[in-house]
Amino acid sequence: MVEDRIASRHRVSKPAKINFGGDKYLCIVRDISTTGAALELPDVVSQVRNAKAFTLEIPEDRLMLPCRVVWQSGYRMGVTFD
């Protein structure tokens, strides 16, 4: 399989928060690049499932990144950074 991503991904396991509509939901960043990330949610039916865009907060790196959802599957979702 040929990898055609713009930026290489780095596997991580970082606690993060999804800030959506003023509420914050815990998640884990499973991989990240300069253009996006794969997130794991603790609950497959989380309110975040309806989100099209939100802010991803990664306290460990002091980052607040505006995101758009590009895919969802089970407990995971992929986002691109705006």
C-alpha positions as CSV (number, residue, x, y, z in Angstrom):
1,M,0.0,0.0,0.0
2,V,1.4,3.4,-1.0
3,E,1.2,6.1,1.7
4,D,0.1,9.4,0.1
5,R,-0.2,11.6,3.1
6,I,1.1,15.2,3.0
7,A,2.9,14.8,6.3
8,S,4.3,11.8,8.1
9,R,2.4,10.6,11.2
10,H,3.9,10.0,14.6
11,R,2.4,7.4,17.0
12,V,1.7,8.9,20.4
13,S,-0.6,8.3,23.4
14,K,-1.4,11.8,24.7
15,P,-4.4,12.8,26.8
16,A,-6.4,15.6,25.2
17,K,-9.7,17.3,25.3
18,I,-12.2,18.1,22.6
19,N,-13.7,21.5,23.1
20,F,-17.1,21.4,21.4
21,G,-19.9,23.9,22.1
22,G,-18.4,25.0,25.3
23,D,-18.2,21.4,26.7
24,K,-15.0,19.4,27.0
25,Y,-14.7,15.7,26.3
26,L,-11.7,13.6,27.1
27,C,-9.9,11.7,24.3
28,I,-6.5,10.3,23.5
29,V,-4.4,11.4,20.5
30,R,-3.2,8.1,18.9
31,D,-1.2,9.6,16.1
32,I,-0.4,13.1,15.0
33,S,1.2,15.0,12.1
34,T,1.5,18.7,11.1
35,T,-1.8,18.4,9.2
36,G,-4.0,16.2,11.4
37,A,-4.5,13.5,14.1
38,A,-6.3,10.3,14.9
39,L,-8.2,10.5,18.2
40,E,-9.7,7.7,20.4
41,L,-12.8,8.5,22.3
42,P,-13.8,6.7,25.5
43,D,-17.4,6.3,24.4
44,V,-18.6,5.3,20.9
45,V,-21.9,7.3,21.4
46,S,-20.2,10.4,22.7
47,Q,-21.9,13.8,21.9
48,V,-18.7,14.6,19.9
49,R,-19.9,12.1,17.2
50,N,-22.1,14.8,15.8
51,A,-19.4,17.4,15.6
52,K,-18.1,18.6,12.3
53,A,-15.5,21.0,13.8
54,F,-14.1,21.6,17.3
55,T,-10.9,22.7,19.1
56,L,-8.5,20.0,20.2
57,E,-6.6,20.8,23.4
58,I,-3.4,19.0,24.1
59,P,-2.3,20.3,27.5
60,E,1.0,18.4,27.5
61,D,2.2,20.3,24.5
62,R,0.2,23.5,25.3
63,L,-1.7,23.3,22.0
64,M,-5.2,24.4,21.1
65,L,-5.8,23.3,17.5
66,P,-9.0,24.1,15.5
67,C,-10.0,20.8,13.7
68,R,-12.4,19.4,11.2
69,V,-13.6,15.8,11.3
70,V,-12.6,13.8,8.2
71,W,-13.5,10.3,9.2
72,Q,-15.1,8.3,12.1
73,S,-15.1,4.6,12.9
74,G,-16.1,3.0,16.2
75,Y,-14.2,4.7,19.0
76,R,-11.8,6.6,16.6
77,M,-12.0,9.7,14.5
78,G,-9.5,11.5,12.2
79,V,-9.2,15.2,12.1
80,T,-7.5,17.7,9.9
81,F,-6.1,20.9,11.4
82,D,-7.5,24.2,10.1
